[in-house]
Amino acid sequence: MLTVLPSGQWTERGKRSVEIEGADHGMELSFHLEDRPPQTGPRLHKHPYGETWVVIAGQAEFSDGARTVPVGTGDVIYVGPDTPHKFRSIGEEKLRIVCIHGSGRFSTEWLED
């Protein structure tokens, strides 16, 4: 089976964020395609599955709540199931990042208000 899901992300009419729940398309993964302005990002949270990110462009800081590490274009980041995490776009350019959730459905527990 070959499936193509046109997102329109990172095009002239691209959105800030596109979500694709894989179960709707017969996949066991889900995705966020993010285009984040500087100094923005999700607050601390966790999932019952692992999550992987691929930085397409820009810079960010990733945190597990105890440690913060800088990342940039081309980096791949992973956290395991039930690991608290958050990230924030830093620098002057937008952060373009692919967030790959290890589940066909999103499931998020927010740990910060």
N, C-alpha and C positions, 0 to 999 in steps of 0.2 A: 504494500500500500504506500502510495506517495501522496502527501498532503501539503498544499501550499496555503498559508494563511496570510494574505496581504494585510499588513498593519498600517501602512502609510507613515510609519514612524520615521523620523529623520529625513523627511521630505519637506518641500516648501510648505505644505499644509499639515505637517506633523503636529501631534499633540504633546503635552507635557508628559503624559504617561499613557501607555496602552497595556491593558491586562488581557491575557489569553488563558482561559482555564482549559487545560488539555483534555479533560474528560469529555468536553463538548465536541471534541474532534478525534476521539479514540486514542488519546495519548496519555501516558502516565506521568507527564511533566506539565507544569504550568509556568507562565512567564509574565514578567513585568518588563516593558521596554521603557526606560526612563530618560527624560531630558530635563535635568534639574538645574535651576539657577544656582549661583554660588550661595553658600550658607544655608542650604535647605537639605532636608533628608528626613527619613522616618525616625520616630522616637523608639526607645528600647522595646523590643518585642521578641517572641520566639515562636517556633513552629514545631509540630510533632514529627517533622521530616527535615532532612538536610536542605540547605540552600547554597547555591553557587552563583557568583557574580562574575561577569566579564566586563571590564572597563573598556569601552570603545573609544572614549575621548575624555579628557579632563583629569581632575584629581579629586580624591576624597580621603576622609579619615574613617576607618572602620573601628568599631569598638564592641567588645563583648561585655561591657559594663565595668570591667576591671582594667583592661589594657586597650590602648588606642594605637593603631598603626596607619601610616600613610600609604596610599596606593595611587597608581596612575595608569595612563593609557597602556593597554595590553596586559595588565595584571589580571589574574584570576584568583578569587577569594572563595573559601568554602567554610561553612560552619555546619556542625552536625546537628542531629535532631535535638530539640529542647535546649539549644544553646542560645542564651540571650544575645542580641546583637542590634546594632544600629549603624547608620553611616550618615555622613554629612559631606556635601559638595564643598570643596575649598578651592582657592585660586580665583582667577578672574573669568575663566570660560565656563560654559555649561558642562555639567557632568552627563555624559551619555553612557548608560550602563544597562546591561541585560541581567535581570534577576531571574534565576532558574530555580523554581520550587520543585522538590522531589516528590510531587503528588499531582494527580489529575485535578485536584480541587485545592483552592487556597484555604488555609486554616491558620489564623494568627491570634496569639494571645498577647495583648498589649500590656507592658510592664511599667510604663510611664504615662502620666497624663499629658 
